[in-house]
Amino acid sequence: MKDQSLSPFLDQPSRLDIAQTSTRDRLGRLEYELQTLKTEKKLVENGRDATVSKYERLLEAKNDELARLQHNFDWVYAQKLELEKKRESAKSTPRRTDAKDVSEAKLLRAELKETRAKYALVEKKYGALQDKYEHLRADLNSELAAHDQYVSRIGQLQRDVQTLTASNKRLLEQQQQQASSTISGAETLKLRVSTLQKTNTELQARVDQCLQQKTGNELLKHKNASLLSQIHALEGYREKCTRVERMYSALQAKFNEYIGVIAASIEPLSSGENAENADESTSVRDFVQSFKLLQKRHLVTYDKLNEAQARVVALEDQLAAANNRIEHELTPEINVLKEQALEKNTRIASLSRTAVLNQKEIEFLRNSLKELDRLSAANNKQTSVNSASAGSGSGSGSDLYLSNLEKLVDEYKLEIDGLRKLLSASNATTIEAPTKRPRLVEDSESRVHTLSAMRKENIELLTEILTLKEQIINLKKQLESVEGKSDPSTNPSPILELRRNPFANDQFIKQQTLDVLRNENSDLIKKYVENGSVNEVPRAVYARQEHDKDALQEKLDLQIKKLNRLKSVYSERSKDIIALISRYFGYSIEFIPNPINPNDFCSKIKLVSKYMPQDDANGGNAPYLILDVKKRSMKAHGNYEFKTLCEELVQQWVTDKYQIPCFLSALNLQIYSQISS
């Protein structure tokens, strides 16, 4: 299970594997060279035998030809002697008639000339054959010398192969020794990596907790400000209520005064005489009417006063509830969170200082690694060719591993800088009451819901900060381990592991679950694969299959919805693009699908000019062009005039100059000129 532990770095091959691969490659190259030399030797031997047999056949043919020519020469020489004997006998015998002798002499002279010419030709052929024979003999000698050289070279190569096999055996023994040492080092490194991952997770959890507390403090600050604004608003309503009560008491006093005045004015009227003048009766009537009006106004104002009192009572209840909540619930929580914020700020400051120190230490380790690489490169130059070739693979692997480490360190540095800026910004903010009076929030349930959501987000951010800090410490320790591994003078320090290590416990639990699943899998295989006569399936297996099927069906439905949405968007966008092309380029485009392959939409394109009338004069459709992209052909459909115009423009622009855009523009110009004229 240790091999399956997660790591933020790339898996790098060990030096032993790289050295073994380099030796295997070298051995393969040597075997390939040996095979090529053997094939060359066979080819040279076959070529030598072929050339020797060829030259032997040529020599036999030339000897036969020479013997034939010699035989012809002997025959000609015998004919010559016979003719000379005839001539001598002719001289000794009495001559016959002169005409007969002259004719025979002419015939003999002609035969003599012919034989001399044949003799000269035969001599020339004999000389040429003699030259060819000498040339072939020289070529044969050169081929024999080359064959001897190839034989000596093959022997030398066989000796080289023997030496290389011996050196290969020696290198394999050395690699086996190095393998044992590197395996032990790898085990120690794996243990170190596991401990570093454990510390990384712990630090990440701490950072996440700090972030959660920070976001909780921010939320409580905002909540405190909103509650303060509500308190100010309720104080304003309280002042308004006191003013309304004062106005009510003043109005009540005025009302009592008016009632007293009315009673005082009505009593003398009721006790007076009946013979009163008209002025007194009109004044009483006016007073009664004004009294009725005042009574109606009083009723209206009394209703308004009741509504205002009801609102005041409701606002007082809300104010009392808010004050009770602030005093009993939020005030101790705010105090606790302030204390926690102070503690976390101090802890964050200490963590930022440790991060700066870690950054400096990382830079120092990086410089030391570069210096170590330079020293190792200088040492590799002084070694032999075999050791240099064996170490080149490990050097390249270590360089790649270190480059990956440097990239991850740079990324973590950037993340640390961003977190440091956020922390400085959060420390700079102070708890201040807003100058403007915010809106009074009446819905407390939504406020509680948003507060819980923000707390959850705060927890997530704090966990992310903790993971980042843990990764920084892990990178630092891994750089130290890489430095200790690359330095041959230093040995890897032993790592102490706690007896109750949570990472080891987690790995142990994972191993147990894996063993249980393997046993269950083997039992199921024995039951359902080896025993073919099984008619029932366990409910858990069936439920698991159904769950997997439902999950796949949901994924399939989601992908189908996504595909349909993409198709609709694509169709809308394509319509817009075609409309734009028709507007600015003068042609409406239509893609004709291939009848053989319906998914092929771009094999043929139909072009209709914007200036062409939609209905032809003969009652048909408007003329158009068909472009076949695969066959690289174009065909005009329409009346005779349109086809002749297209042929002329094709001859002018496409056949001679191969300018299809110019042809389309010229066609639009011609159609527009014809329509306008």
Secondary structure, DSSP 8 states (H G I E B T S, - for coil): --TT---SS-----HHHHHHHHHHHHHHHHHHHHHHHHHHHHHHHHHHHHHHHHHHHHHHHHHHHHHHHHHHHHHHHHHHHHHHHHHHHHHHS----HHHHHHHHHHHHHHHHHHHHHHHHHHHHHHHHHHHHHHHHHHHHHHHHHHHHHHHHHHHHHHHHHHHHHHHHHHHHHHHHHHHHHHHHHHHHHHHHHHHHHHHHHHHHHHHHHHHHHHHHHHHHHHHHHHHHHHHHHHHHHHHHHHHHHHHHHHHHHHHHHHHHHHHHHHHHHHS-S---HHHHHHHHHHHHHHHHHHHHHHHHHHHHHHHHHHHHHHHHHHHHHHHHIIIIIHHHHHHHHHHHHHHHHHHHHHHHHHHHHHHHHHHHHHHHHHHHHHHHHHHHHS-HHHHHHHHHHHHHHHHHHHHHHHHHHHHHHHHHHHHHHHHHHHH------SS-------HHHHHHHHHHHHHHHHHHHHHHHHHHHHHHHHHHHHHHHHHHH-TTS--------TT-HHHHHHHHHHHHHHHHHHHHHHHHIIIII--------HHHHHHHHHHHHHHHHHHHHHHHHHHHHHHHHHHHHHHHHHHHHHHHSEEEEEE--SS-TT--SSEEEEEETTS-SB-TTSSB--EEEEETTTTEEEEES-HHHHHHHHHHIIIIIITT--HHHHHHHHHHHHHHHHH-
